[in-house]
């Protein structure tokens, strides 16, 4: 009787080396690990073990995490059912982290994968085998953390002595023999930037000046493209640049600075003057970011595709909210859309009124929550609904007409069907709605403005602003309802803070 065929067991060999040292050799550590693993697999040939031709090698990768290309490919092949056994030289080649090892073992168990370390015989199917593995991994993790502490201590000691320990080489220098050496051409650029900031005393003007002269960040050759530099300066990098004490010949470690071995580029007196100017004119002093009151946060864009972020300014104790194009925040006013800044109450109010004016067509948005994107231009708003698209997969757009008289002027919703003698439908609707809301508050239908705002899916501040129309004088209200008000009178012309005497309201009809 013929012997039953032995089932073939597919073995994947994984190798890893922590550093680049010795990788250039013809026979390096990775080759030695693979040879040892292949020899072990051959010794198990009687059980059907066969080494897969695929190489899973991670040269110069730490075992402290799982972010390794070959290991990730190994896990993908395991999920695809291409592997039966994983073979490594030592367990710490796979990982030096107990937490990561637990994740790997869970992944192996889910696919019934065996794990073998050729110099450390284990059986991961028994509790004793798992205990032994955990003990060894604990020592491996301890060794890794100990090595990290030694490196950190060495870096700190070197920095205290003023030595350059690596990292991003700043503009004005290049690294040579593990030291910073002045680059004469770039050093002139550094001095020019410091000097021009003192002259212009403004980030915005300085960015424009650097753009005009073609001055950009330092070019570098890195594996990650976004760190290559060679791009125009923006506010954040420019502020970091002007505060960098490396330019006065110092090295830093954990917010402490020490005399460095490298030569200074900027005179100490000029550097100190720049720091004083930065302290007196901090970036973002006039306007700060705010999110809690912004109904259109993350939804509003200018007509060049730049996101418009919520900001605010304060004057005489009054807080004014607005949206500003990200191009303007980066000092790139030339790249901003036709509307670079707009008052928050006006744009939010225009969108809310526009939602009510959109014809009740199928798929039209009915609330702010249903809007995915709002594009603002001088003469229109373009709304896109969340998850709304035509049969061809393109998003449907809903247009609302409005006007911008100037780049930063306050907006005005337009209606081309109105004439000078006809009532302004948008204004009439706003007045009627304000009186209806006021009646609901008076008769107790809503206990507070906050509850009324919540019922209408509005922010309380927007509702308070709209309620001012309920306090217009009878003469002004009648003129609006009859359409006899001046042609130019619109929501934007009605004061946000109405004077109490009705006699002063008559000026709007003059």
Beta strands, then each sheet from edge to edge (+ up, - down):
strand 1: 9-17
strand 2: 49-51
strand 3: 56-59
strand 4: 85-88
strand 5: 114-117
strand 6: 173-176
strand 7: 179-182
strand 8: 250-253
strand 9: 256-259
strand 10: 288-289
strand 11: 300-302
strand 12: 308-315
strand 13: 318-325
strand 14: 341-343
strand 15: 371-376
strand 16: 380-389
strand 17: 395-404
strand 18: 411-413
sheet 1: 2+ 1+ 3+
sheet 2: 2+ 1+ 4+ 5+
sheet 3: 6+ 7-
sheet 4: 8+ 9-
sheet 5: 10+ 12- 13+ 14-
sheet 6: 11+ 15+ 16- 17+ 18-
end
